[in-house]
Amino acid sequence: MGLVLAEHLGWTVPNAIVYPTGGGTGLMGMCKAFGELEELGFIRPGERPKMIAVQASGCAPGVGTFERGERYVESWEDSRT
């Protein structure tokens, strides 16, 4: 998705991206894509966008893990989004 976004924006990237995430794999893929674009010279060093992950309050395992200072995300029982 990061490559498609950069291409559609004429090989520029926004300052920040707010990304609704579940397990975080999409977010990590976008970070990887922006790093590759930087390595290839499509975007200048330091221009990678700030990545902001958001989760619905009824299913926020990543937020809970962060708030508790834990390293691993646990499953969220009875999720509601």
N, C-alpha and C positions, 0 to 999 in steps of 0.2 A: 504494500500500500504506500510506503514511503517513496518508492521509485515512481509510482503512478502520480502521486501528489506533486512531486518535484517536476515531473515532465509537464503536467497540466498547468503548472505555474511558471512555465518557461525557464526551468532549471534554477528557480529561486525557491526558497522555503520560508514559511512564516516564522515569526519570532517564537510562537508557542503553539502547541497542539493540545487540545483537551480531548482525551481519548476515553470513551466508556469501555471499561475492561472487565473481563471475567477472570480468566486465569493469567492474563498478562502476556500471552504469547504474541498477540498482534502488536502490542506496544513494543516488545523486545525486537520484533521483526522490523518495525519502523526505525528504531534506534540503529539497528544493524545496517539498514539501507542507507540512512543518512551518513553513517561512518564510511560506507563504501563510496558514496557519492563524493565525499570529501577526499578520500584517498585517490580517486580518479580525476579530481580537479573540477568536477561539475559544480561544487559549492566550495567557497573559501573556508580555510580553517577557522574555527570559532563561530561559524554561521549555523551550526546545527540548532534546530528549534528546541526550546524547553518543552519537555514532555510532561503532561499533567494527566495522571490516571484518576478517573472517577468511577465510583460504584454506587449503585442504588442502595439506599439505607436498608432495604429488606433483604439484601444479599451482598454483603461487603466483607468477604473474608480477607482481602488484602488490606483494607483499612484497619480492621481489627488487629491483624498481625502487626502492622506498623505501630498502632497505638500502644500495643503491649510490649513493643520492643523485641519481638520474636523474629526468628530467622525464617521459619517455614510456615506456609499458609495451611490452615486446617480446613476441612470441609465445613460448609455452612448448612446446618440443618433447617428444614422448613423455610426455605428461601421464598421471598416474595419480591417481585419487581414490577 
